[in-house]
């Protein structure tokens, strides 16, 4: 599932906005784990690059507010999780490029063209 969105979400894990929150995997151009920050713009979690688990930070993800592409869905996230893969990414030992936050559950609020 690819995701894009606005709403509660991965950083706050739970309180979602029914208008849409992002979650998903790397199948689409929008990073997983996007949500709406207090300033009104979408955001996602990212590793700060310092190689520590405390280095997870919130970064802007303006691409998440864009239109959905073919095969993409927008999800209002109700629950999210970080797993061992996310810990490896944060510690800087995961092979290759990857984004944090590919697990989530919620309500589909929009779909891209078929």
C-alpha positions as CSV (number, residue, x, y, z in Angstrom):
1,X,0.0,0.0,0.0
2,X,1.3,3.4,-0.8
3,X,0.2,6.4,1.1
4,X,0.0,10.1,1.3
5,X,-1.9,12.3,3.6
6,X,-2.8,14.7,6.2
7,X,-4.1,14.1,9.7
8,X,-3.0,12.4,12.9
9,X,-0.5,9.8,12.6
10,X,2.7,8.1,13.0
11,X,4.4,10.7,15.2
12,X,1.4,11.0,17.5
13,X,0.3,7.4,16.9
14,X,-3.4,7.5,17.1
15,X,-5.4,10.6,16.9
16,X,-6.1,10.7,13.2
17,X,-7.9,13.3,11.1
18,X,-10.7,11.7,9.1
19,X,-9.7,13.9,6.2
20,X,-6.7,11.6,5.7
21,X,-3.4,10.7,7.2
22,X,-0.6,8.9,5.5
23,X,0.8,5.5,6.0
24,X,2.1,2.9,3.6
25,X,5.1,1.4,2.0
26,X,7.6,2.6,-0.6
27,X,5.4,1.4,-3.5
28,X,4.6,5.1,-4.3
29,X,6.4,8.4,-4.4
30,X,5.1,9.6,-1.1
31,X,7.1,8.6,2.0
32,X,5.5,6.3,4.6
33,X,4.3,7.7,7.9
34,X,3.1,11.2,6.9
35,X,0.8,13.2,9.2
36,X,-0.3,16.7,9.9
37,X,1.8,18.8,12.2
38,X,0.5,21.7,14.4
39,X,1.5,24.2,11.7
40,X,-0.9,22.6,9.2
41,X,1.7,20.9,7.0
42,X,2.2,17.2,6.4
43,X,5.2,15.6,8.1
44,X,6.8,12.2,8.6
45,X,9.4,10.6,10.8
46,X,13.0,10.4,9.8
47,X,16.4,9.4,11.2
48,X,18.5,12.4,12.2
49,X,21.6,10.7,11.0
50,X,23.3,10.7,14.4
51,X,23.1,6.9,14.7
52,X,21.0,6.9,17.9
53,X,17.5,5.8,18.6
54,X,16.9,9.2,20.2
55,X,17.6,10.7,16.8
56,X,14.2,10.1,15.3
57,X,12.7,13.5,14.3
58,X,9.7,15.0,12.5
59,X,10.5,16.4,9.1
60,X,8.2,18.2,6.6
61,X,6.7,16.1,3.9
62,X,4.9,18.5,1.6
63,X,4.6,15.9,-1.2
64,X,2.1,14.0,1.0
65,X,-0.5,16.7,0.4
66,X,-0.4,16.1,-3.4
67,X,-2.9,14.2,-5.5
68,X,-2.8,10.4,-5.3
69,X,-1.3,8.5,-8.2
70,X,-2.3,5.2,-9.7
71,X,-2.5,2.4,-7.1
72,X,-2.1,4.8,-4.1
73,X,-4.4,5.2,-1.2
74,X,-4.8,7.8,1.5
75,X,-5.3,6.4,5.0
76,X,-6.5,8.2,8.2
77,X,-4.0,6.5,10.6
78,X,-5.5,5.3,13.9
79,X,-2.5,3.3,15.1
80,X,1.1,3.1,14.0
81,X,4.2,1.2,15.0
82,X,7.9,1.2,14.7
83,X,9.7,-2.1,14.3
84,X,13.2,-3.6,14.3
85,X,13.8,-2.5,10.7
86,X,13.0,1.1,11.8
87,X,15.5,0.8,14.7
88,X,18.2,-0.4,12.2
89,X,17.4,2.5,9.9
90,X,17.7,5.0,12.8
91,X,21.0,3.4,14.0
92,X,22.3,3.7,10.4
93,X,23.0,0.0,9.9
94,X,20.1,-0.9,7.5
95,X,21.5,-1.7,4.0
96,X,20.5,0.8,1.4
97,X,18.1,3.8,1.5
98,X,14.9,3.4,3.5
99,X,12.3,5.4,5.3
100,X,10.9,4.9,8.8
101,X,7.4,3.9,9.5
102,X,5.9,1.3,7.2
103,X,3.4,-0.1,9.7
104,X,0.0,1.4,10.4
105,X,-3.7,0.8,10.6
106,X,-6.6,3.1,9.8
107,X,-9.4,4.0,7.5
108,X,-9.0,4.5,3.7
109,X,-10.2,8.0,2.9
110,X,-9.2,8.3,-0.7
111,X,-7.9,6.3,-3.7
112,X,-5.9,7.2,-6.7
113,X,-6.9,6.4,-10.3
114,X,-7.0,2.7,-11.2
